[in-house]
């Protein structure tokens, strides 16, 4: 079954959004709730960073409309 765009009815194609890091790329993830306190080590090293529970991450699935370019993101278990 082909997935259709909710805006224009065009065909959706599957993909992902790379989460770029130093020397690597990862698939983006979703985490419930608000981020915990800032991680001081990450903050001093990279200018940003948060503490989080890695066991709670859900990979993000991305779909792009071939006609209008709309992006839809899903975080399925």
KOLMITI-822875 format. One record per residue: residue in one letter; x negated, y, z of N, C-alpha, C, O in turn. Coordinates in steps of 0.001 Angstrom, whole numbers, padded with zeros to 6 digits, always signed. Layout:
BEGIN
aXYZXYZXYZXYZ/...
END
This chain:
BEGIN
x-000844-001186+000000+000000+000000+000000-000892+001254+000000-001793+001365+000832/x-000656+002178-000904-001408+003415-001010-000847+004439-000040+000366+004641+000023/x-001733+005093+000726-001303+006147+001643-001105+007434+000869-001887+007762-000024/x-000047+008167+001220+000302+009413+000530+000148+010607+001461+000361+010494+002668/x-000219+011740+000901-000378+012993+001626+000982+013504+002096+001948+013506+001333/x+001052+013938+003354+002312+014466+003887+002605+015872+003371+003742+016332+003472/x+001600+016571+002817+001825+017922+002296+002248+017930+000835+003227+018584+000477/x+001504+017194-000032+001758+017296-001479+002150+015968-002127+002540+015948-003294/x+002053+014857-001388+002390+013548-001959+001254+012892-002716+001430+011809-003275/x+000080+013534-002746-001085+012972-003438-001621+011733-002728-001193+011400-001623/x-002553+011066-003372-003150+009854-002823-004218+010203-001791-005022+011108-002014/x-004233+009490-000661-005247+009674+000369-006354+008650+000185-006095+007482-000104/x-007607+009108+000358-008736+008190+000318-009394+008159+001693-009481+009176+002381/x-009852+006972+002079-010470+006756+003377-011894+007297+003387-012579+007278+002365/x-012334+007777+004545-013699+008256+004702-014013+008467+006167-013308+007958+007039/x-015074+009222+006443-015437+009534+007817-016201+010849+007845-016683+011318+006814/x-016309+011439+009029-017052+012671+009211-018319+012323+009991-018229+011966+011166/x-019494+012417+009369-020719+012079+010084-020986+013076+011209-020862+014286+011022/x-021346+012563+012355-021720+013363+013508-023245+013398+013494-023895+012433+013898/x-023811+014499+013032-025253+014581+012797-026016+014783+014098-025602+015544+014972/x-027134+014087+014206-028022+014185+015355-029440+014284+014818-029646+014295+013604/x-030396+014355+015690-031788+014425+015264-032208+013100+014647-032378+012113+015363/x-032380+013064+013323-032851+011878+012630-031825+010775+012454-032181+009672+012041/x-030564+011040+012755-029538+009995+012633-028174+010629+012394-027965+011816+012647/x-027257+009812+011904-025862+010222+011750-024995+009134+012348-025285+007947+012194/x-023932+009532+013032-023018+008600+013681-021605+008895+013218-021334+009976+012694/x-020701+007943+013407-019299+008180+013115-018713+008949+014290-018925+008570+015442/x-017981+010020+014017-017380+010830+015071-016398+010014+015901-015804+009049+015420/x-016239+010422+017161-015363+009715+018098-014442+010691+018802-014691+011897+018816/x-013368+010160+019392-012403+010923+020168-012461+010428+021603-012684+009242+021845/x-012257+011340+022562-012258+010994+023987-011090+011725+024629-010904+012920+024396/x-010317+011036+025421-009161+011639+026104-009602+012640+027166-010682+012509+027742/x-008768+013630+027420-008995+014565+028511-010001+015649+028202-010438+015817+027063/x-010359+016385+029247-011329+017470+029145-012734+016922+029408-012882+015926+030117/x-013765+017560+028848-015123+017105+029132-015475+017323+030600-014999+018268+031229/x-016319+016433+031141-016807+016591+032502-017806+017745+032530-018041+018398+031513/x-018376+017982+033673-019338+019074+033816-020462+018963+032784-020762+017884+032274/x-021060+020096+032501-022163+020117+031543-023335+019298+032069-023642+019327+033261/x-023972+018582+031184-025191+017857+031521-026350+018846+031431-026648+019348+030347/x-027008+019132+032555-028053+020144+032576-029221+019780+031660-029768+020654+030988/x-029607+018512+031623-030703+018089+030748-030362+018384+029292-031166+018971+028569/x-029168+017976+028863-028740+018250+027486-028674+019750+027223-029065+020216+026153/x-028180+020500+028200-028033+021938+028020-029395+022600+027832-029557+023446+026952/x-030375+022221+028653-031703+022820+028554-032410+022419+027270-033121+023229+026676/x-032224+021173+026833-032899+020666+025641-032275+021163+024345-032980+021606+023438/x-030956+021088+024264-030272+021313+022985-029322+022504+022979-028749+022829+021939/x-029146+023158+024121-028236+024303+024169-026788+023918+024370-025928+024793+024472/x-026501+022647+024430-025136+022190+024683-025190+020763+025184-026242+020126+025128/x-024113+020269+025655-024070+018891+026114-023025+018725+027201-022786+019644+027985/x-022416+017581+027247-021410+017269+028255-021637+015843+028733-022265+015036+028049/x-021120+015550+029908-021123+014183+030399-019804+013555+029978-018765+014215+029996/x-019841+012282+029598-018615+011595+029196-018792+010101+029407-019910+009609+029563/x-017675+009390+029408-017668+007943+029596-017682+007286+028222-016672+007298+027517/x-018819+006714+027838-018950+006100+026510-017953+004969+026279-017603+004685+025133/x-017493+004323+027336-016542+003213+027170-015166+003710+026748-014328+002909+026334/x-014914+005021+026846-013614+005589+026497-013553+006144+025068-012512+006652+024652/x-014653+006054+024316-014682+006604+022966-013893+005752+021983-013936+004523+022035/x-013175+006413+021092-012439+005750+020014-012924+006369+018707-012865+007588+018542/x-013398+005551+017787-013896+006061+016510-012787+006768+015743-011634+006335+015753/x-013148+007860+015082-012189+008638+014296-012195+008144+012857-013246+008022+012229/x-011014+007866+012354-010805+007474+010952-010331+008729+010223-009435+009417+010712/x-010907+009038+009078-010546+010246+008334-009990+009882+006958-010460+008945+006314/x-008994+010630+006523-008386+010451+005204-008324+011810+004526-007968+012804+005158/x-008671+011861+003231-008658+013098+002452-007730+012954+001261-007768+011952+000547/x-006894+013967+001052-006011+013965-000111-006826+014305-001351-007535+015312-001375/x-006728+013476-002372-007461+013684-003626-006924+014878-004413-007617+015409-005280/x-005691+015303-004115-005082+016417-004852-005270+017767-004161-005759+018712-004780/x-004885+017871-002880-004925+019174-002206-006062+019308-001196-006310+020408-000703/x-006759+018216-000876-007905+018284+000023-007572+018224+001507-008475+018313+002339/x-006296+018074+001859-005902+017981+003266-006652+016839+003939-006751+015746+003382/x-007185+017088+005144-007828+016040+005927-006911+015628+007064-006328+016472+007743/x-006789+014313+007267-006015+013767+008386-006954+012870+009171-007685+012059+008602/x-006923+013028+010498-007774+012242+011379-006915+011346+012259-005873+011772+012757/x-007348+010114+012449-006662+009166+013311-007678+008533+014244-008801+008234+013839/x-007282+008331+015492-008118+007658+016481-007358+006407+016920-006656+006415+017931/x-007506+005351+016156-006821+004086+016445-007690+003218+017337-008916+003240+017238/x-007055+002464+018199-007813+001536+019081-008288+000359+018302-008938-000527+018857/
END
